[in-house]
């Protein structure tokens, strides 16, 4: 994990992929600059934050990747 990677280590590979996707989509939306895109960026950030919080507050559960 790099210094820039904020992905909690307890997340499954599928969860890490989803988190990276959410962060990328947020960056793309912010780059667009229009109000609708900025609102979409907030949504993607919120999804990523929720996924990170899930990883930080829970133990690894069997099937976690299937749920996400």
C-alpha positions in Angstrom: 0.0 0.0 0.0 1.4 3.4 -1.0 1.4 6.5 1.2 -1.3 7.9 -1.0 -3.5 4.8 -0.8 -6.0 5.4 2.0 -7.6 2.0 1.5 -8.0 0.2 4.9 -6.1 -3.1 4.8 -9.1 -5.1 6.0 -11.1 -4.4 2.8 -11.2 -7.2 0.2 -9.7 -6.8 -3.2 -13.2 -6.1 -4.6 -13.8 -3.5 -2.0 -10.5 -1.8 -2.8 -11.4 -1.8 -6.5 -14.8 -0.2 -5.7 -13.1 2.4 -3.5 -10.6 3.3 -6.2 -13.4 3.5 -8.7 -15.4 5.8 -6.4 -12.4 8.1 -5.9 -11.7 8.2 -9.6 -15.3 9.1 -10.5 -15.3 11.9 -7.9 -12.1 13.3 -9.4 -13.5 13.2 -12.9 -16.7 14.9 -11.8 -14.8 17.7 -10.0 -12.7 18.2 -13.1 -15.8 18.9 -15.1 -16.6 21.9 -12.9 -20.3 22.3 -13.5 -22.7 22.3 -10.5 -24.3 18.9 -11.4 -20.8 17.3 -11.7 -19.7 18.8 -8.4 -22.8 17.4 -6.7 -22.0 14.0 -8.3 -18.5 14.2 -6.9 -19.9 14.7 -3.5 -22.0 11.5 -3.9 -18.9 9.5 -5.1 -16.9 10.8 -2.2 -19.7 9.9 0.3 -19.8 6.3 -1.1 -16.0 6.0 -0.8 -16.0 7.4 2.7 -18.8 5.0 3.7 -16.8 2.1 2.3 -13.6 3.2 4.1 -15.6 3.5 7.4 -17.0 0.0 6.9 -13.5 -1.3 6.5 -12.1 0.5 9.5 -14.9 -0.5 11.9 -15.6 -4.1 11.0 -13.7 -7.4 10.9 -13.4 -9.2 7.5 -16.5 -11.1 6.9 -16.9 -14.0 4.5 -18.6 -12.8 1.4 -17.8 -9.1 1.9 -16.6 -8.8 -1.6 -19.8 -10.3 -3.0 -21.9 -7.7 -1.2 -19.9 -4.8 -2.6 
